[in-house]
Amino acid sequence: MLVITRKPMQSFKIGDDTIVTVLSVDKNQVRVAIDAPKQVRILRTELLEGKPCTLRGSEINEGLK
């Protein structure tokens, strides 16, 4: 596992065409923006692991982008 330290508005690149940007850091939450091709499927791990969660429909749709 690679660990990268970034500050808000700093980015890192994955492969040739995916850029991850840290938008903000709060007490226990980090907001990131992921710029990737449409064919790249991006899911939060809690959706893959089948754990029960309390998400709104918009949050689930957001994870499918």
C-alpha positions as CSV (number, residue, x, y, z in Angstrom):
1,M,0.0,0.0,0.0
2,L,1.3,3.4,-0.9
3,V,0.5,6.3,1.5
4,I,0.5,9.8,0.2
5,T,0.3,13.0,2.2
6,R,-1.6,15.9,0.5
7,K,-3.0,19.2,1.6
8,P,-6.3,20.7,0.4
9,M,-6.2,21.5,-3.3
10,Q,-3.2,19.2,-3.9
11,S,-3.5,16.3,-6.3
12,F,-1.9,13.0,-7.3
13,K,-2.2,11.0,-10.5
14,I,-3.1,7.3,-10.9
15,G,-2.1,5.8,-14.2
16,D,-2.2,7.9,-17.3
17,D,-5.7,9.5,-16.9
18,T,-7.0,9.6,-13.3
19,I,-6.3,12.5,-11.0
20,V,-7.4,12.6,-7.4
21,T,-7.6,16.1,-5.7
22,V,-8.0,16.7,-2.0
23,L,-10.7,19.3,-1.7
24,S,-11.0,19.7,2.1
25,V,-10.0,18.1,5.4
26,D,-12.2,18.4,8.5
27,K,-11.9,16.7,11.9
28,N,-12.6,13.2,10.7
29,Q,-13.6,13.6,7.0
30,V,-11.7,14.2,3.8
31,R,-13.4,15.3,0.6
32,V,-11.7,14.3,-2.6
33,A,-12.5,14.9,-6.3
34,I,-11.7,12.1,-8.7
35,D,-11.2,13.0,-12.4
36,A,-11.3,9.7,-14.3
37,P,-12.6,8.5,-17.7
38,K,-16.3,7.5,-17.7
39,Q,-15.5,3.9,-18.3
40,V,-13.6,3.7,-14.9
41,R,-15.9,2.5,-12.2
42,I,-15.4,4.1,-8.8
43,L,-17.1,2.7,-5.7
44,R,-16.7,3.3,-2.0
45,T,-15.5,0.2,-0.3
46,E,-18.4,0.1,2.1
47,L,-20.7,-0.5,-0.8
48,L,-18.5,-3.4,-2.0
49,E,-18.2,-5.1,1.4
50,G,-22.0,-5.4,1.8
51,K,-22.0,-3.6,5.1
52,P,-25.3,-2.0,6.1
53,C,-25.1,1.7,5.8
54,T,-27.5,4.7,6.1
55,L,-26.9,6.4,2.8
56,R,-29.2,8.7,0.8
57,G,-29.9,7.7,-2.8
58,S,-27.8,10.6,-4.0
59,E,-24.8,9.4,-2.1
60,I,-25.2,5.9,-3.6
61,N,-25.4,7.4,-7.1
62,E,-22.4,9.5,-6.4
63,G,-20.4,6.3,-5.6
64,L,-21.3,4.8,-8.9
65,K,-19.8,7.6,-11.0
